[in-house]
Amino acid sequence: MEVIPFDNKGQLKEAFNIRLEELQVLDIKFLFGCSRPTIVVLYQDNKDARHVKTYEVALKEKDFIEGPWSQNNLDNGAGLLIPVPMPLGGVIIIGEETIVYCSANAFKAIPTKPSITRAFGRVDADGSRYLLGDNSGLLHLLVITYERERVTGLKIELLGETSVASTISYLDNAVVFIGSSYGDSQLIKLNMQPDSSGSYVESLERYVNLGPIVDFCVVDLERQGQGQVVTCSGAYKDGSLRIVRNGIGINEQASVELEGIKGLWSLRVSTNDPHDTFLVVSFIGETRILAMNSEDILEETEIDGFLSEAQTLLCQNALHDQIVQVTSNSVRLVSSINRNLLDVWNSPVGYSVNVATANATQILLATGGGHLVYLEIGNGKLYQIKVTKLEYDISCLNINPIGENPDRSSLAAVGMWTDITVRIFSLPGLDLLTKEHLGGEIIPRSVLLCTFEGVAYFLCGLGDGHLFNFLLDVSNGELSNRKKVSLGTQPISLCTFTSKDTTHVFAASDRPTVIYSSNKKLLYSNVNLKEVSHMCPFNSAAFPDSLAIAKDGELSIGTIDAIQKLHIRTIPLGEHARRISHQEHSRSFAICSLKNSQTTEETEMHFIRLLDDQTFEFLSTYGLDTFEFGCSILSCSFADDNNVYYCIGTAYVLPEESEPTKGRILIFIVEDRKLQLISEKETKGAVYSLNAFNGKLLAAINQKIQLYKWTLRDHDNSRELQSESGHHGHILALYVQTRGDLIVVGDLMKSISLLVYKHEEGAIEERARDYNASWMSAVEILDDDIYLGAENNFNLFTVRRNSDGATDEERNRLEVVGEYHLGEFVNRFRHGSLVMRLPDSEIGNIPTAIFGTVNGVIGVVASLPHDMFLFLEKLQNNLRKIIKGVGGLNHEQWRAFNNEKNIVDANNFLDGDLIESFLDIGRSRMEEISNSMGVSVEDLSKRVEELTRLH
């Protein structure tokens, strides 16, 4: 045992080892109130009996001296020691069926219901009360009763249920933090009185934890070309499926079928009313007005002063309880109180209004022939202030107030046809301040002046789904820092809305996006809706903080989820999902799961379950045999058979066997949303992996790779799996990936090997292997020659096939070409991406693989082009000098590949998190780095921002 002394200043001194007689140590703690450092040791002897001993640590002699007391023959399940502070002292020993208090002069025990306690938290400073959490999520209170510092007994009481606790921290005022590695962590309150179900526990907050991610798949459930990750997360009763996707969810509250919507605006009854009442919906040739009635139902109504037989171009609340309606021929000013018409401005003869924008006091119109007309709104009156003629027609306008006055703008943004420019004019004079050529042939379709986090921006959406953003100088209308991103392929329409008191921008198009700012950096999040043509905020009393959205043939009202990069939806299962597969054909998921039944003898039951891929409800269940585990799952079809099947690989895990000697491959078809067993094949071991392989099924069974073909039985026309060929030579073939005729195997201990299938001979043979000893946890094929592996020391590495090698030995060796310490235990790699890939961006064609880890991390590995890698490597080296690691840890040392045998600097891997942190450092440090890189700060920021769109 290693002992590390430190002096009274807290400085660590030289460590030394002391031999401990006990071999199977289960727990060690320091005791309180001893004159010398004293440890208490819980151990198991060679007859499986458990005992406790105390030892004094003699620092001078560098040895252990037998301590003041010991206790033999405890509960066989004793596994946790809790040292009790003074004045009581001693130790509590938590067993599976008893709890014991033990000290030099006292011994008290109480029986408990069978359970395994995983965590404890001290409530009082004197150690008289402890919270205990067990592996079924039950929270107990343990009380030590005492008189005059003498322990008289123990009491235990059930408080309620929480997530399965890994740590328990009593904060104060009956508020407790439950940290969980197996489910979401929680902040709970312990109440004095139980609720209707008898629980004293009230959950105040939950903190999402995806760990442990045992398996996951990447699917496009909304068929929008954007991947979502569905994970098997959690364990025990906290097992769940988590749907992780990039972007923001809209939760629909109400919808109505309406075809041909051309515009949407919400209106308030009076200027100071906090809630919207009217929803104005514009169509070709008519305008309809919807309003919330007393039953909170949207119904059609009328505003007398409005022109309802014309298409509305714009509606806006104005000061003095007024409403503005703009049509192609007129601007109408209406009282919002009595709904009467107050004033009308008519467009000049021969000209019609094409585009309009307004705020509470100003209106800007574009009429044919490039005329720009500026009106101001008085009390009951419209005033025409200025008209100017531009050389081309105007395509879009905006006068959203972004200065100090929330009702008035000093700037107007104008987008032009023909010369494809955007221009900034001053108000009220309509003097041209800035003219920016956008380039290309696509006209601007929507412009917007807005502020995010106190920074003024000018946004411009084009007709082909691209968006420009500029920094805007409000004092002189100058535009700078031009950036262009691709949001979709259809015209963009921009509109501001407020969520949680922060302004965001909604970009409606075929791939609707919310634009928001974090750390003074613009971010873009996809919205989980298909094409949206129009959107406006609709903050009514019945639907607070909602949005009204027009999309193919319907008008819907919904609330928006928290604005964040990743959106996570939880499907609680109440059991532990271990494998998952998606089948597009039947729109379903199949999972292998296990349920712990809490009877007197804890037993595990294993199932194959079928779930709907939209609602995630259980459709069908197939129970596996006793001791039979689901090990692998696959959706595939076979040669000469059009059906799509689920294939399940299992193992019989018998208590007396060190390695399974028997398993099954089960073939199911989904008929009428139910699992039908079509065929089963017994195997001589655990089926750790299944892959579709050239119309056949490739299975990894213990140490063998086995290929099966799907054949017709002669006598009854049913089908079965028939063994075709195999390959021995692994310790345990746990992870298999295939590509064409190549088979890459991740072995329990023997790293990665490459097999190839020979069609002529119908045989599988080894082509090359990595001769290093690595205990693998996942493998993936990046391309024909490069394979990615993760191993149990939390490292990633890549190997390369050397097919052009001069000698057989070179060709037979997989050469390690990349090494990196991730610091996470990876359970699975899958090809795919969580973001929409747009082909015109530089990073659009970079292949990515996603990984999931035991701690619940989802990460991305991207294969970069060589020049890009060299450029970013230089940036990483510069960032290392400037950004210091947490606790002074050295980044280079942390990322160095590190297993039990050797330590190698990371190579051919870059730390994307470190590189992206460039965007969050101050301007002066950015300049320092860009100078040493030889590129401008803007260019460097742009390249790093592009990278962020990989995930």
Helices and strands as residue ranges (DSSP letters): E 2-3, E 16-17, E 24-30, E 38-44, E 50-58, E 63-71, E 80-83, E 91-94, E 98-103, E 106-111, E 117-122, E 129-134, E 138-147, E 150-161, E 167-172, E 175-179, E 185-190, E 201-207, E 215-219, E 228-233, G 236-238, E 240-246, E 250-257, E 263-267, E 278-283, E 286-292, E 298-301, E 312-318, E 322-327, E 330-335, E 341-346, E 353-358, E 362-367, G 368-370, E 371-377, E 382-389, E 394-398, E 411-416, E 421-426, E 432-437, E 444-452, E 455-462, E 466-472, E 479-486, E 493-499, E 502-508, E 513-518, E 521-526, E 532-538, E 546-551, E 554-560, E 566-572, E 576-583, E 588-597, E 603-612, E 618-623, E 628-636, E 645-652, E 663-671, E 674-683, E 687-693, E 696-701, E 704-712, E 719-727, E 733-739, E 742-747, E 752-758, E 763-769, E 776-781, E 786-791, E 795-801, H 808-811, E 814-821, E 826-831, E 848-853, E 858-862, H 866-882, G 886-888, H 891-895, E 897-898, E 903-904, H 912-916, G 917-920, H 923-933, H 937-948
